[in-house]
């Protein structure tokens, strides 16, 4: 296995580069199949779902998110060679961070980066910024289209909870992309608007629970022990900034379940439940893959807090600039991206090892 720590995937690999306030961010996608027709505007439309400045409930940094297709395309189709994508950073305000250059923001990677590397890019968090995730969404725009067209796999994410506000008691997938919260319950949106307005006035932040589902996934993706599909899903989700917990299927709820409840009984017509989240023994069952991802509250706050400076002396810190009161709001496309990239990587891995065995011949319907 490669020692590189900026690359994701086994057969389909995505390597990202760039910093929050650098001149550009980008990625190289290797192992992507040839023949997929896609445009820069299709990729940008996915990026704009994740972008800041789309509503008053997110950071007001406004990036154009115009994608340059540098390689891997000919006459509008992927060629099977490495795909390079680049996005220029056009709205970074580094001066907002000059006052904290010698201070560590609590809850951020400032302290750990400083001690690991001996220096850190304090401008918006540098490499630890969520700006990096734009390239995951860009890469996944290709993966989502491939999965949909070639395999009939659809990936859908939504907001399940913001702070103490549960968002998906009533679930309508057609509502998700009609509001700034990716909330599947239209009646809940006005409550969320009022909640976020109060939160903004307070200067504080909250966490979020994001859920995602992949439907149409064939039986047989994944592998025993170290190549488990759910292991790679958990790793993919935990690699997203601010994530503190991941559940597959019933997750932590399975602790309180009896075995007779948790086991997904099987009939000739299919499974009777999906507490396993579509994965058994590390291999997909043909049921929907279901993940839930917990995001911590934003740590960049205009409210004063205690910290130390780079000399170890006590200090008071106030973080100015443009920040999300709830990072989870923009995380839905990112969670979708990591789910899509993981599923596609495992599909290509399975095809390389097993050819037409498995996913092409399920014994029972998913």
KEKE-3310 file (N, C-alpha, C; in steps of 0.2 Angstrom, whole numbers, plus 5000, padded with zeros to 4 digits):
npx = (5004:5002:5012:5008:4998:4988:4980:4966:4958:4959:4959:4952:4959:4960:4969:4972:4976:4983:4979:4968:4969:4979:4984:4977:4966:4967:4965:4970:4964:4965:4964:4951:4937:4937:4927:4917:4905:4906:4905:4913:4904:4894:4902:4904:4891:4889:4898:4893:4883:4889:4896:4902:4893:4880:4869:4862:4866:4878:4896:4902:4911:4914:4917:4921:4921:4925:4929:4944:4948:4961:4968:4965:4954:4946:4938:4927:4925:4930:4947:4953:4965:4976:4966:4966:4960:4957:4955:4954:4957:4948:4943:4949:4953:4966:4970:4961:4965:4977:4979:4979:4990:5000:4994:4984:4970:4957:4950:4953:4965:4977:4986:4990:4996:5006:5015:5018:5023:5031:5028:5015:5001:4992:4982:4966:4967:4974:4980:4972:4959:4942:4941:4948:4939:4931:4937:4935:4922:4921:4928:4919:4908:4910:4911:4898:4890:4895:4891:4877:4874:4880:4878:4866:4865:4861:4865:4861:4860:4856:4851:4850:4849:4851:4860:4849:4839:4829:4828:4823:4811:4800:4801:4805:4811:4811:4811:4824:4834:4828:4829:4840:4846:4846:4836:4824:4811:4799:4790:4798:4808:4805:4807:4820:4826:4823:4829:4843:4845:4844:4855:4865:4865:4869:4882:4887:4890:4884:4883:4880:4870:4872:4865:4867:4863:4865:4858:4853:4865:4875:4875:4890:4901:4916:4926:4933:4939:4952:4949:4936:4920:4913:4923:4931:4921:4919:4932:4933:4923:4927:4938:4934:4933:4930:4922:4916:4910:4904:4891:4886:4872:4861:4870:4876:4864:4862:4867:4857:4848:4840:4846:4837:4830:4839:4846:4845:4832:4830:4820:4813:4809:4817:4827:4820:4823:4835:4846:4859:4864:4866:4878:4886:4898:4908:4904:4894:4876:4866:4856:4851:4865:4869:4873:4878:4883:4892:4895:4905:4903:4906:4923:4928:4925:4917:4916:4925:4938:4949:4966:4983:4998:5011:5022:5018:5012:4998:4983:4970:4957:4949:4941:4940:4932:4925:4914:4906:4891:4886:4894:4890:4879:4884:4890:4883:4884:4898:4898:4890:4899:4910:4904:4900:4913:4919:4910:4912:4925:4926:4918:4926:4937:4931:4928:4940:4946:4936:4929:4914:4908:4897:4891:4883:4874:4864:4856:4844:4832:4838)
npy = (4994:5011:5024:5037:5050:5058:5053:5043:5028:5012:5005:5015:5030:5045:5059:5073:5091:5107:5122:5131:5145:5146:5148:5139:5124:5107:5091:5074:5061:5044:5029:5029:5024:5023:5033:5040:5053:5069:5086:5102:5110:5102:5096:5107:5111:5101:5105:5118:5115:5112:5123:5138:5153:5152:5153:5163:5155:5149:5151:5166:5167:5168:5158:5155:5143:5137:5125:5118:5107:5098:5087:5070:5069:5068:5075:5077:5066:5054:5047:5036:5038:5047:5059:5076:5089:5107:5121:5138:5148:5161:5170:5172:5178:5182:5191:5191:5182:5185:5190:5178:5171:5168:5160:5146:5140:5133:5117:5116:5111:5118:5117:5103:5102:5112:5106:5094:5097:5108:5120:5130:5133:5146:5153:5152:5139:5132:5117:5109:5114:5114:5117:5109:5098:5102:5096:5083:5082:5086:5076:5066:5069:5064:5050:5048:5050:5040:5028:5030:5029:5017:5007:5009:5014:5025:5039:5047:5060:5068:5080:5075:5080:5095:5102:5101:5099:5089:5083:5074:5067:5066:5061:5066:5063:5072:5084:5088:5095:5107:5117:5127:5119:5105:5098:5085:5087:5097:5105:5107:5116:5131:5131:5128:5139:5149:5144:5144:5157:5162:5156:5162:5175:5173:5170:5157:5140:5124:5106:5093:5080:5070:5060:5047:5037:5024:5017:5003:4996:4982:4965:4959:4968:4973:4965:4951:4954:4964:4971:4976:4983:4991:4995:5003:5013:5018:5024:5033:5042:5047:5053:5066:5083:5088:5077:5066:5054:5039:5029:5013:5007:5001:5005:5012:5010:4997:4992:4991:4983:4967:4951:4945:4955:4963:4955:4953:4946:4934:4931:4922:4932:4943:4953:4956:4967:4980:4982:4980:4989:4987:4979:4964:4955:4963:4964:4969:4968:4969:4977:4994:5004:5011:5025:5035:5051:5060:5077:5089:5104:5120:5127:5139:5154:5169:5172:5175:5164:5153:5150:5145:5153:5152:5151:5145:5152:5159:5164:5175:5171:5176:5172:5179:5183:5173:5161:5145:5143:5130:5117:5106:5108:5111:5099:5089:5086:5082:5070:5062:5062:5055:5042:5039:5038:5028:5017:5015:5013:5000:4993:4993:4986:4974:4970:4969:4958:4947:4947:4943:4937:4936:4951:4951:4941:4939:4929:4932:4945:4962)
npz = (5000:4996:5004:5004:5010:5005:4996:4990:4989:4980:4967:4959:4961:4970:4971:4981:4981:4987:4996:5008:5006:4996:4979:4971:4971:4968:4960:4956:4947:4945:4936:4932:4922:4904:4892:4898:4896:4900:4906:4911:4917:4922:4932:4940:4944:4954:4963:4967:4975:4987:4989:4998:5003:4997:5005:5019:5029:5029:5028:5020:5011:4994:4981:4964:4958:4946:4935:4929:4916:4915:4910:4903:4896:4880:4867:4875:4882:4895:4895:4900:4905:4917:4926:4928:4938:4941:4952:4953:4967:4972:4981:4993:5010:5017:5027:5037:5046:5051:5064:5072:5070:5078:5087:5094:5088:5098:5096:5083:5070:5072:5083:5082:5069:5070:5079:5073:5060:5063:5058:5052:5040:5044:5037:5036:5040:5030:5023:5031:5030:5026:5013:5004:5002:4991:4980:4981:4979:4966:4960:4963:4955:4943:4947:4952:4941:4932:4940:4940:4927:4921:4931:4937:4950:4963:4973:4987:4999:5014:5027:5043:5056:5065:5077:5091:5083:5074:5058:5049:5052:5044:5028:5012:4997:4986:4991:4996:4989:4988:4997:5008:5018:5015:5019:5021:5024:5021:5029:5040:5037:5039:5054:5055:5049:5058:5069:5065:5063:5076:5082:5074:5079:5092:5091:5092:5088:5081:5080:5068:5060:5047:5034:5022:5007:4996:4983:4973:4973:4968:4974:4982:4982:4990:5002:5012:5029:5028:5017:5018:5013:5022:5031:5023:5020:5032:5035:5024:5027:5040:5036:5032:5035:5052:5056:5068:5071:5064:5057:5051:5044:5057:5067:5082:5088:5087:5099:5109:5103:5102:5096:5088:5083:5077:5067:5050:5043:5030:5015:5001:4993:4997:5009:5025:5033:5036:5045:5045:5036:5023:5021:5024:5033:5027:5014:5001:5001:4992:4996:5000:5003:5019:5028:5042:5048:5060:5063:5071:5081:5073:5076:5074:5081:5085:5098:5113:5119:5128:5125:5120:5115:5102:5109:5121:5130:5140:5132:5125:5113:5098:5084:5069:5053:5040:5043:5045:5054:5056:5051:5045:5036:5023:5021:5016:5001:5002:5009:5001:4991:4996:4998:4985:4979:4986:4984:4970:4968:4974:4966:4954:4959:4962:4949:4944:4951:4951:4939:4930:4941:4955:4957:4946:4947:4958:4971:4977:4977:4980)
capx = (5000:5006:5013:5005:4992:4984:4977:4961:4956:4964:4959:4950:4963:4960:4974:4970:4982:4981:4977:4962:4971:4983:4982:4972:4966:4966:4965:4972:4960:4968:4960:4944:4936:4936:4921:4911:4904:4905:4907:4915:4898:4891:4906:4903:4884:4889:4902:4889:4879:4894:4899:4900:4889:4874:4863:4865:4867:4885:4901:4900:4916:4911:4922:4917:4921:4925:4934:4948:4949:4968:4970:4961:4948:4946:4931:4922:4925:4936:4951:4956:4972:4975:4962:4968:4956:4960:4950:4957:4954:4947:4940:4952:4955:4971:4971:4957:4969:4984:4979:4979:4996:5004:4989:4981:4962:4954:4946:4956:4971:4982:4991:4994:5000:5012:5019:5020:5027:5036:5026:5008:4998:4987:4977:4960:4968:4979:4978:4966:4953:4937:4941:4950:4934:4929:4940:4932:4915:4923:4930:4913:4904:4912:4909:4891:4887:4896:4887:4870:4873:4882:4875:4859:4866:4860:4868:4857:4862:4852:4852:4845:4849:4856:4860:4844:4833:4828:4826:4820:4805:4796:4806:4803:4818:4811:4812:4831:4838:4824:4830:4847:4848:4846:4831:4819:4805:4797:4787:4803:4813:4805:4809:4827:4828:4823:4835:4849:4845:4845:4862:4870:4865:4872:4889:4890:4889:4881:4885:4875:4870:4871:4864:4867:4861:4867:4853:4855:4871:4874:4878:4896:4906:4919:4930:4934:4945:4955:4946:4929:4917:4911:4929:4933:4916:4920:4938:4931:4919:4931:4943:4930:4934:4925:4918:4918:4907:4901:4887:4884:4865:4859:4876:4876:4857:4862:4869:4851:4843:4841:4848:4831:4828:4845:4847:4840:4830:4830:4815:4815:4808:4822:4828:4815:4825:4842:4850:4866:4866:4868:4884:4887:4905:4912:4902:4887:4871:4862:4852:4854:4871:4866:4878:4876:4890:4891:4899:4906:4901:4912:4927:4930:4920:4919:4916:4932:4940:4956:4971:4990:5001:5016:5027:5015:5009:4991:4980:4962:4957:4943:4942:4936:4932:4919:4914:4900:4889:4885:4898:4886:4875:4888:4893:4879:4888:4904:4897:4888:4905:4914:4900:4900:4919:4920:4907:4914:4932:4925:4915:4931:4941:4928:4928:4947:4947:4931:4926:4907:4905:4895:4886:4879:4870:4861:4851:4838:4832:4840)
capy = (5000:5017:5028:5044:5052:5063:5049:5039:5023:5007:5005:5022:5034:5052:5063:5081:5096:5114:5125:5135:5152:5146:5150:5135:5118:5102:5083:5069:5055:5039:5023:5030:5020:5028:5034:5044:5060:5074:5093:5106:5113:5096:5096:5114:5110:5098:5110:5123:5112:5112:5130:5143:5159:5150:5155:5166:5151:5147:5156:5170:5166:5166:5156:5154:5136:5136:5119:5117:5100:5099:5080:5064:5070:5070:5076:5077:5060:5052:5043:5031:5041:5052:5065:5082:5095:5112:5126:5143:5151:5168:5175:5171:5184:5179:5196:5189:5177:5188:5191:5172:5168:5165:5157:5140:5140:5127:5113:5116:5107:5122:5114:5097:5104:5115:5101:5088:5099:5113:5126:5129:5138:5148:5156:5148:5132:5129:5110:5106:5117:5110:5119:5103:5094:5103:5092:5076:5083:5087:5069:5062:5071:5059:5044:5048:5049:5033:5023:5030:5027:5011:5002:5011:5016:5032:5041:5053:5063:5073:5083:5072:5084:5101:5104:5097:5099:5083:5085:5069:5063:5065:5060:5066:5065:5077:5091:5088:5100:5113:5121:5127:5114:5098:5095:5081:5088:5104:5109:5108:5121:5137:5130:5128:5146:5152:5141:5146:5165:5163:5154:5167:5181:5171:5169:5151:5135:5118:5101:5090:5073:5069:5053:5046:5031:5022:5012:4999:4993:4975:4960:4956:4972:4972:4959:4949:4956:4971:4975:4977:4989:4996:4998:5008:5018:5022:5027:5038:5047:5050:5058:5072:5088:5089:5071:5063:5048:5036:5023:5009:5004:5003:5008:5012:5008:4990:4990:4990:4978:4960:4948:4943:4961:4966:4951:4955:4939:4933:4927:4922:4939:4948:4954:4959:4973:4982:4985:4980:4995:4985:4976:4959:4952:4967:4963:4972:4963:4971:4982:5001:5006:5017:5028:5042:5054:5065:5083:5093:5111:5124:5129:5146:5158:5176:5173:5174:5158:5152:5146:5147:5155:5147:5151:5142:5157:5159:5170:5174:5171:5177:5171:5184:5181:5171:5154:5142:5141:5123:5115:5100:5111:5110:5092:5083:5084:5079:5063:5059:5061:5049:5036:5037:5036:5021:5011:5014:5010:4993:4990:4992:4981:4968:4968:4967:4951:4942:4948:4944:4933:4940:4957:4950:4935:4938:4924:4935:4953:4966)
capz = (5000:4996:5010:5003:5014:5001:4990:4992:4984:4978:4959:4958:4966:4970:4975:4981:4983:4988:5003:5008:5004:4991:4972:4968:4973:4962:4961:4950:4947:4941:4936:4930:4915:4898:4888:4901:4893:4906:4905:4917:4920:4926:4938:4944:4947:4960:4967:4969:4980:4992:4990:5003:5001:4994:5009:5024:5035:5028:5027:5015:5006:4987:4976:4957:4957:4939:4935:4923:4914:4912:4906:4904:4892:4873:4864:4880:4886:4899:4890:4904:4907:4923:4925:4932:4938:4945:4953:4956:4973:4970:4986:5000:5013:5022:5032:5042:5050:5053:5072:5076:5067:5084:5092:5092:5089:5101:5092:5076:5069:5072:5088:5080:5063:5072:5082:5068:5055:5065:5056:5049:5036:5048:5033:5035:5041:5026:5021:5035:5029:5022:5006:5001:5000:4985:4975:4982:4976:4959:4958:4963:4950:4938:4949:4953:4934:4930:4944:4938:4920:4920:4936:4940:4957:4965:4979:4990:5005:5017:5034:5048:5062:5066:5084:5093:5078:5070:5052:5044:5054:5038:5023:5005:4994:4982:4995:4999:4986:4987:5003:5010:5023:5012:5023:5017:5027:5019:5035:5045:5035:5043:5060:5054:5047:5064:5074:5063:5065:5084:5082:5072:5084:5098:5090:5094:5083:5083:5075:5063:5058:5039:5032:5015:5005:4989:4981:4967:4973:4967:4979:4981:4983:4996:5003:5019:5033:5027:5011:5019:5011:5028:5034:5019:5020:5039:5034:5020:5031:5045:5033:5031:5041:5058:5057:5075:5072:5058:5058:5046:5046:5064:5071:5089:5090:5088:5106:5113:5100:5102:5090:5084:5080:5073:5061:5044:5040:5023:5012:4994:4990:4999:5016:5029:5036:5034:5051:5043:5032:5016:5021:5029:5032:5023:5007:5000:5001:4987:4999:5000:5008:5023:5032:5046:5049:5065:5062:5077:5080:5071:5081:5073:5084:5087:5105:5116:5122:5131:5122:5121:5109:5100:5115:5126:5135:5139:5128:5123:5106:5095:5077:5064:5046:5037:5045:5045:5061:5056:5045:5042:5031:5017:5021:5012:4995:5003:5012:4995:4987:4998:4997:4978:4977:4989:4980:4963:4969:4976:4960:4950:4962:4961:4942:4942:4954:4950:4932:4930:4946:4960:4956:4940:4948:4965:4972:4979:4975:4985)
cpx = (5004:5006:5010:4999:4988:4980:4972:4959:4961:4965:4957:4954:4961:4965:4973:4976:4979:4979:4971:4964:4977:4980:4977:4972:4965:4966:4967:4968:4963:4964:4953:4943:4935:4929:4915:4911:4902:4908:4909:4909:4894:4895:4904:4896:4884:4893:4898:4884:4883:4896:4897:4896:4883:4868:4866:4867:4874:4890:4900:4906:4913:4916:4918:4917:4921:4931:4937:4949:4956:4970:4965:4955:4950:4939:4926:4921:4931:4940:4954:4963:4970:4971:4964:4963:4959:4955:4954:4953:4954:4945:4942:4954:4959:4972:4967:4960:4975:4984:4980:4985:5000:5000:4986:4974:4960:4949:4948:4962:4978:4988:4994:4998:5006:5017:5022:5025:5032:5034:5019:5006:4992:4981:4971:4961:4972:4976:4972:4960:4948:4937:4944:4945:4930:4931:4937:4925:4916:4924:4923:4908:4904:4909:4902:4887:4888:4892:4880:4869:4874:4879:4869:4860:4865:4862:4864:4859:4857:4854:4847:4844:4854:4855:4854:4838:4833:4825:4822:4815:4800:4800:4803:4809:4817:4812:4819:4834:4834:4825:4838:4850:4848:4841:4826:4812:4803:4794:4792:4808:4812:4807:4817:4830:4828:4828:4841:4850:4847:4853:4867:4870:4869:4880:4892:4888:4886:4884:4879:4876:4868:4870:4865:4866:4863:4862:4855:4862:4871:4877:4885:4902:4909:4923:4931:4940:4947:4952:4938:4926:4915:4917:4931:4928:4918:4926:4937:4927:4923:4936:4940:4932:4928:4921:4921:4914:4904:4897:4886:4877:4863:4864:4875:4869:4857:4864:4862:4846:4845:4843:4842:4828:4833:4846:4842:4838:4829:4824:4817:4813:4812:4823:4822:4816:4832:4846:4857:4869:4868:4875:4885:4894:4909:4910:4895:4882:4866:4856:4855:4860:4869:4871:4875:4882:4889:4897:4899:4904:4908:4916:4929:4924:4922:4918:4923:4933:4947:4960:4978:4993:5007:5022:5025:5013:5001:4988:4973:4962:4950:4944:4937:4936:4925:4919:4907:4897:4887:4889:4894:4881:4878:4891:4889:4882:4894:4903:4894:4894:4909:4911:4901:4907:4921:4917:4910:4921:4931:4922:4921:4936:4938:4929:4935:4949:4942:4927:4918:4904:4902:4889:4881:4874:4867:4856:4844:4838:4835:4835)
cpy = (5006:5021:5035:5045:5057:5060:5045:5034:5018:5006:5012:5026:5041:5055:5070:5085:5103:5115:5129:5142:5152:5148:5146:5128:5113:5095:5080:5063:5050:5032:5023:5027:5025:5028:5037:5051:5064:5081:5096:5109:5108:5096:5102:5114:5107:5102:5115:5121:5112:5119:5134:5149:5158:5152:5159:5162:5147:5152:5160:5171:5164:5164:5154:5147:5134:5130:5119:5110:5100:5092:5075:5064:5071:5070:5075:5071:5058:5047:5037:5033:5046:5058:5071:5088:5100:5118:5132:5146:5159:5173:5173:5177:5182:5184:5194:5185:5179:5188:5184:5168:5165:5162:5151:5141:5133:5124:5113:5112:5111:5119:5108:5098:5107:5110:5095:5091:5105:5120:5125:5134:5140:5152:5151:5140:5128:5122:5107:5109:5113:5112:5113:5099:5096:5099:5085:5077:5083:5080:5065:5063:5066:5052:5043:5047:5042:5028:5024:5027:5020:5005:5003:5012:5023:5033:5047:5054:5068:5075:5079:5076:5089:5103:5099:5097:5093:5085:5080:5064:5061:5066:5061:5068:5070:5084:5093:5094:5106:5118:5121:5122:5107:5094:5091:5082:5096:5108:5110:5114:5128:5137:5131:5135:5150:5150:5144:5154:5166:5161:5159:5173:5179:5171:5162:5146:5128:5112:5098:5083:5072:5062:5053:5038:5030:5016:5009:4996:4985:4971:4959:4961:4972:4966:4957:4953:4963:4975:4976:4983:4994:4999:5004:5014:5022:5026:5034:5044:5050:5054:5065:5077:5088:5083:5068:5056:5046:5030:5020:5006:5006:5006:5007:5010:5000:4987:4988:4985:4971:4957:4946:4949:4963:4962:4952:4948:4940:4929:4926:4928:4944:4948:4958:4966:4975:4986:4985:4985:4993:4981:4970:4956:4956:4967:4965:4966:4964:4976:4989:5001:5012:5019:5034:5044:5060:5071:5087:5100:5115:5127:5136:5150:5165:5177:5171:5167:5158:5148:5147:5149:5150:5147:5147:5146:5158:5165:5169:5175:5172:5177:5175:5180:5178:5163:5152:5141:5134:5120:5109:5102:5110:5103:5087:5081:5080:5071:5059:5057:5055:5042:5034:5034:5029:5016:5010:5011:5002:4990:4988:4987:4974:4965:4965:4960:4946:4942:4948:4940:4938:4945:4955:4944:4934:4933:4926:4942:4957:4970)
cpz = (5000:5003:5010:5007:5011:4996:4993:4987:4982:4970:4957:4963:4965:4974:4975:4983:4983:4995:5002:5005:4999:4984:4969:4972:4967:4965:4955:4951:4942:4942:4934:4923:4910:4896:4892:4898:4899:4904:4912:4920:4924:4933:4943:4947:4953:4965:4970:4975:4987:4994:4995:4999:4997:4998:5015:5030:5034:5028:5020:5010:4999:4982:4969:4956:4950:4938:4928:4922:4911:4908:4907:4900:4885:4870:4868:4883:4890:4894:4894:4907:4913:4922:4930:4932:4943:4946:4956:4962:4972:4975:4993:5003:5019:5028:5038:5048:5053:5061:5076:5073:5072:5089:5089:5093:5092:5096:5084:5076:5070:5077:5085:5074:5065:5075:5078:5063:5057:5062:5053:5045:5040:5044:5032:5036:5036:5023:5025:5034:5025:5014:5001:4999:4994:4979:4975:4979:4969:4956:4958:4958:4944:4940:4950:4946:4931:4933:4942:4931:4918:4925:4939:4948:4958:4972:4981:4997:5008:5024:5038:5054:5062:5073:5087:5089:5073:5064:5047:5047:5048:5032:5016:5001:4989:4985:4996:4996:4984:4992:5005:5015:5021:5016:5019:5020:5026:5025:5040:5044:5039:5050:5060:5053:5054:5069:5072:5064:5072:5085:5080:5076:5090:5097:5091:5088:5085:5078:5071:5062:5051:5038:5024:5013:4998:4988:4974:4967:4973:4973:4977:4981:4989:4996:5010:5022:5032:5021:5012:5016:5016:5031:5029:5019:5027:5038:5030:5023:5036:5042:5031:5037:5046:5059:5064:5076:5065:5060:5052:5048:5053:5068:5078:5092:5091:5095:5110:5109:5102:5096:5085:5080:5075:5066:5056:5041:5033:5020:5004:4990:4992:5006:5019:5032:5034:5039:5049:5039:5025:5016:5026:5027:5028:5016:5006:4999:4995:4989:4999:5005:5012:5028:5036:5048:5054:5064:5069:5076:5077:5077:5080:5075:5086:5095:5108:5119:5124:5126:5124:5115:5107:5105:5121:5132:5134:5135:5127:5116:5103:5087:5073:5057:5045:5039:5045:5053:5062:5050:5041:5037:5024:5016:5017:5006:4996:5005:5006:4991:4989:4998:4990:4976:4980:4985:4973:4963:4970:4970:4955:4953:4961:4954:4941:4945:4951:4943:4933:4936:4951:4959:4951:4941:4955:4965:4973:4977:4981:4989)
residu = (UNK:UNK:UNK:UNK:UNK:UNK:UNK:UNK:UNK:UNK:UNK:UNK:UNK:UNK:UNK:UNK:UNK:UNK:UNK:UNK:UNK:UNK:UNK:UNK:UNK:UNK:UNK:UNK:UNK:UNK:UNK:UNK:UNK:UNK:UNK:UNK:UNK:UNK:UNK:UNK:UNK:UNK:UNK:UNK:UNK:UNK:UNK:UNK:UNK:UNK:UNK:UNK:UNK:UNK:UNK:UNK:UNK:UNK:UNK:UNK:UNK:UNK:UNK:UNK:UNK:UNK:UNK:UNK:UNK:UNK:UNK:UNK:UNK:UNK:UNK:UNK:UNK:UNK:UNK:UNK:UNK:UNK:UNK:UNK:UNK:UNK:UNK:UNK:UNK:UNK:UNK:UNK:UNK:UNK:UNK:UNK:UNK:UNK:UNK:UNK:UNK:UNK:UNK:UNK:UNK:UNK:UNK:UNK:UNK:UNK:UNK:UNK:UNK:UNK:UNK:UNK:UNK:UNK:UNK:UNK:UNK:UNK:UNK:UNK:UNK:UNK:UNK:UNK:UNK:UNK:UNK:UNK:UNK:UNK:UNK:UNK:UNK:UNK:UNK:UNK:UNK:UNK:UNK:UNK:UNK:UNK:UNK:UNK:UNK:UNK:UNK:UNK:UNK:UNK:UNK:UNK:UNK:UNK:UNK:UNK:UNK:UNK:UNK:UNK:UNK:UNK:UNK:UNK:UNK:UNK:UNK:UNK:UNK:UNK:UNK:UNK:UNK:UNK:UNK:UNK:UNK:UNK:UNK:UNK:UNK:UNK:UNK:UNK:UNK:UNK:UNK:UNK:UNK:UNK:UNK:UNK:UNK:UNK:UNK:UNK:UNK:UNK:UNK:UNK:UNK:UNK:UNK:UNK:UNK:UNK:UNK:UNK:UNK:UNK:UNK:UNK:UNK:UNK:UNK:UNK:UNK:UNK:UNK:UNK:UNK:UNK:UNK:UNK:UNK:UNK:UNK:UNK:UNK:UNK:UNK:UNK:UNK:UNK:UNK:UNK:UNK:UNK:UNK:UNK:UNK:UNK:UNK:UNK:UNK:UNK:UNK:UNK:UNK:UNK:UNK:UNK:UNK:UNK:UNK:UNK:UNK:UNK:UNK:UNK:UNK:UNK:UNK:UNK:UNK:UNK:UNK:UNK:UNK:UNK:UNK:UNK:UNK:UNK:UNK:UNK:UNK:UNK:UNK:UNK:UNK:UNK:UNK:UNK:UNK:UNK:UNK:UNK:UNK:UNK:UNK:UNK:UNK:UNK:UNK:UNK:UNK:UNK:UNK:UNK:UNK:UNK:UNK:UNK:UNK:UNK:UNK:UNK:UNK:UNK:UNK:UNK:UNK:UNK:UNK:UNK:UNK:UNK:UNK:UNK:UNK:UNK:UNK:UNK:UNK:UNK:UNK:UNK:UNK:UNK:UNK:UNK:UNK:UNK:UNK:UNK:UNK:UNK:UNK:UNK:UNK:UNK:UNK:UNK:UNK:UNK:UNK:UNK:UNK:UNK:UNK:UNK:UNK:UNK:UNK:UNK:UNK:UNK:UNK:UNK:UNK:UNK)
# end
